[in-house]
Amino acid sequence: MTPEGALATLATVQPTSKFGEMFQYSNLLAGAAGFTAGHVLYPQLEIGAAYDKAMQAQVFDPLGMKSTTFDYARALSGNHAMAHAPDVDGKMALAVFDLNYSIIPLRPAGAAWSNINDMLKYVSMELADGAMPDGKRYISKEPLLARRDPKVPIGKDATYGMGLMTDSTYGVPIVHHGGDMIGYHSDMMWLPQQHVGAVVLTNGDLGWLIRSGFRRKLQEVLFDGHPEADAELAAAAKTFFERHAADRKLLVVPASAEESAKLATRYDNPALGDLTVVRSGKTTSFDFGEWKSEVATRRNPDGTTSFQTISPGVSEFEFVVGGGQKRTLTLRDAQHEYVFEAANTSGQSR
């Protein structure tokens, strides 16, 4: 997919609430905002290239962020952290990386490779209200701070502004924004009143626990607070692995040969594309084109059978086998249901 193709899907998005009524993050809208800005500055360039050039000229170069890049080839050819995630048995392993390329067509939503030193340069600028270390003005204070104004409530003590969240759970405002991809989780945060900032970059799929817990830990250190963050992190990790182990008992690995034999060779979905079933020895995998994963089988309480992806980092996708005349696989998330129908060799559904 290209940036143009990704933005074309924005025309199909329908609101589910009134404007400003609730927090619903959208990669498409973040992408549209970034690409629009890049196009204004460099209208002669393809919108992806224009955004890259704008970020380099307007952000990375002025702030001295010399290692930060949208060039994946450059990042992966240098010293970089590899993505990890628990495997089906709960042991840490290299994660499926290919799915991380999916953010490139919407890269204003968060596709830059960076490091702690570069990110702290950005955080330092925020803490200085838009000034550089040498005192020169990078951006005016007023528009910089306007991004922190509370626009939409996220919860009882948290609000969303313009690309930034403000959390006042413990009575001290912390401005932050994080990101998540397969095997990578990050957050940058700063306490404007105390002039303290921090960056968390992790390369394991439990990093989201560290990312959220670190905000509490930081305040414990700064204000001599009651030590709770370490215990909360340990408890959360324990719960994760206990649940992981319980789910593992429900799976058949490798996938049941009998159930696998009932699958069609290929399935189609209008929104998500093709799914190809690949068998190699006792192993069954689902190949989605850009990425693939081994699958396990599971017998559900309602009598249906599911195939679940189990490769590290992409183990959360469950496909329920349909019981009707048409051979189908149904994938669900919190808001949608995607039905893949078996296709014949000419690509026509049956």
N, C-alpha and C positions, 0 to 999 in steps of 0.2 A: 504493500500500500504506500502511496505517496501522500505528502501533506495535502495536496489538492483533493485526493480521494477521501482522505480522512475528514476533511472539512465538509465534503459533500454530504456525509452522513449526518452532519449537524442539522440539515434541513428536515430530517426525519424525526428529530427528537421532539417529544411532546412534554410540556410541563405537567407535573403532578401536584403542584401547589401554586399559590399566588406568589408573585414576585417578592422576594425578600422575606417570605413567610417562614421558611425553614432552611436548614443547611443541607445541601445536596451537592457534593463535589462532582465536578465534571471535567474529565481530561479534554473533551472536545471544546468546551468553552475556554479553558485555560490555553489550549492550543490556538484557538481562533484569536484570542487577545494578543498572544506573542507574535503570531504570523502577521497580524494586522500592523503591529508596530514595526516589524521588520520591513514590510512592504512600503510603509510610509517613508522610511529612510532610504530604501533601495528598490524602487518600483521596477527597475529594469531587470532585476534578478528573479529567478524562481523563488517562491515564497520560503522554502526551506533554507536555501542558500542565503536569502536576504536576512532571515532571522539569525542564522549562524554569524553572519558578518556583523550584524547589529550588536549581538551579545559580545562579540570579540572587541568591537570598537567602543561600545558604550559601557561595558561592565568589566570584562576580564582584563583588558589592557590597562584602563585607568586605575583599577584596584590592585594591579600587580599579581593577578591570579594566573601565573604562567603555566601551571600544570593542568588547569581546567579546560576541558575540551568536549565537543560533541562528536569528535572523530573516534569511533569505536576501534578502528584499526590501529590508530596511534596509541590509544589507551591500553589495548590488549597486547601490544608489542613491547610495552615497557613494564616497569615494576608495578604490578597491580595485585589487588586482593581477589582471589577466586571465590565465587559464590558457593556456599555450602547449605545443606539442609538435612534433616533426619531422613534416613531411608525407611523402608516399610517396617523394619525391626527396631527403629529408634536410634540407630547408630549414625553419627554424622558422616556425610559423604558429599562429594561434589554434586552440586545441583544442576538441573537441566538449565543451561544458559540461553539456549536459542530463543526462548520466549521473551527475553529481555530486549531483543531487537524490536519488539512490537511497539515500544514507546517512541521510536525514532520518527515516525510520521506525525507524532503529536509532541515533539520534544520540548515545546515551551512548558508542558506539564511536568517535566523533570527527567531529562535524559543526559545531563552533563556528568562526565566523570571528573572527580575532583579529589582533593586530599584535605587533611586537617588544616595545614598551614594556609592554603588558599581560602578555605571557608572561614577561617578566623579573621582573615583580612576583610571579608565581607561583613562579618558580625561586628568587627571593630568600627567600621564605617557607620553601621546602624547605631551603635552605642554613642558615637560622636555626633549624632544627629545630622549626618551627611557630610561631615568634614573628613579630610584625609589626615594621616599621621603628621604631615608637615604643616597642617593648618589650612591648606587650600580647600576650597569648597568643591565637593564632588556633586552634590545635589542640594537644592534648597531644603531647608528644614520643614517647611509647611507641607509640601506634597509627600515628603518622606513619612512624616508622622500621620498624615491623613490615611495611609494604608493600614494603620493600626486601629482606626476608629471602629467601634463595635457596630456592625451592620446586621448580623444575623446571629441569634443565640445558638450555640452548639449544645450546651447543657446548662446546669444551674450556675456554674462559675466560669464558663468559657464562652467566648464570642469569636466570630469570624469577621475580619475586615476585608482587605483586598490582598489575598494571597498570604495573609498572616493571621494566626490565631493568638488570642490572649487568654491565658489561663490564670485565674486568681483563686484557685482552690484553697490555698493556705494563707490567703490574705495578702500575698505579694504578687503583683502582675508579672507574668513571664510571657514574653512574646516569642512565638516559635512557629516553625513549619517543618514537617518531616516528609519523607518520601519512602516508597516501598516498591521494590521489584523482586524478582525471584532471587532469593539468597542475599539480597542487600536491603538494609533498612537504615535510615538516617534521620537525624533531627539537628536543627540549629536553633539555639535559644538564647535569649538575653533578658536580663533584669534591668530595665531602663533606669529605675530609681537607684539601684546599687552599682550601676556601671560594671556589670559582670556578664560575661557571655560564655557559651560553651558550644561545642560541636560533637555530635556522636555519629560515627560511621561504623557500621557493622557488616560483616560478610557471612552471616549465618542467619537462617530463617527463624531463629529465636531472638534475633536482634531487636524485634519490635518490643519485647519485654524490657530489654535494657534501655531502649530509647525512651519509653514512657516513664520508667522508674527513675531515670537519671534526673529528671526535673525535681522529684522529691529529694533525691540524694543531694543535689546541689544546694537546696535550701537548708537541709540538715547541717551541711558543712558551714554555710555562710552564717546561719543564725543560731548555731548550737542547738538545733532542734532534736527532738526525741528520735532516736535511731529506729526507723521503721522500713526504710527503703530496701535494705539488704534482705530482711526477712520476707518482705512482700515479693521480692524478685525470686528468692528461693522457693517460696510457696507456689508462685505462678509456674515456675519451671517444673516443679514436682507434679502439679496438676496437669500440665501439658503432657508429660511423659506417661502419667497414669492413664490419661484418656487415650493417648496414642496406643498404649499397650492393650487397652480394652478393645479399641477398634480393630487392632491387629488380629484378635482372636476370632473376629467375624469374617475374616478374609481367607480365601483359598489362593495360595501362592505356590507354584504358578497357577494361572487361571484354570478352572475346570476344563479339561479337554472336551467333555461332553457338551458343556454350554458354549464353549468357543466354536465348536463345529456347527452350531446352529446359526452363527452370525453370517451375514452377507459379507461380500468382499469389500463393498464400498457403500457409504451412506452419504446423503446430501442434506444440507440445511440451507435455506435461502440466505440467512443472515451470517452464518458462521462458516459456510463452505463445505468442503469434502472431509470425510473421515474414512481412512483406509485401514482395514484390518490386516495386520501382518502377523504371520505365524512363523516361528523359527524354533524348531525342536519342540520343547514343551512350553515355550514362552509365547504369549499373545501380546501384541502391542497395537495401540491406536496411533496412526500417523496422520497428523493434521496439516502436513505440508511444511509449515514453518518449524514445527517441533513435533516430537513424538514421545510416547511413554509406554512402558510396560503396564499391563492392567491385571488386576486380580478379580476374582468373582466373589459375590456375596449373596446369600439367600436372605431375603428380607422377610419380616414378620407377616406381611400381607400376601406372601406367596410369590412375589415377583423376584426376579434375579437382576442384580446390578453388576456392571463392570466398572471398576474404579481404578483410575490412574494411580500408580504407586511409585513412579520415579521421583527421586529427591527434588523437592521444590514444587512439584505439580501434582501432589497426591490428593488434592481436594476435589477433583472432578469425578462425579458419579453419573453414570449413564444407565438408566433403567430400561430393561428390555421390555418392549411392548407385547401385549398378549393377543392382539387382534390379528386379522388376516395379513395386514401389511407388516413387514418386519421393520421395527422402529427402535431407536435408542433415544431416550429423552433425558436432556440435561436441564437442571433447574438451578437458579440462583434465588436471591431474596425477592426479586421483582419479576423475573422472566421465566419462561419455559421454552426451550428450544427442542423441537422434534426433528431428529435425523431420520429420513426414510431411506430404505434400501434402494439402490439404483442398479439398473442393468448395465451392461458394457457400453451401451450407446449413450448412457448418461440420463436416461428417462426413468423417472421414479416408478415404482411398481408396488 
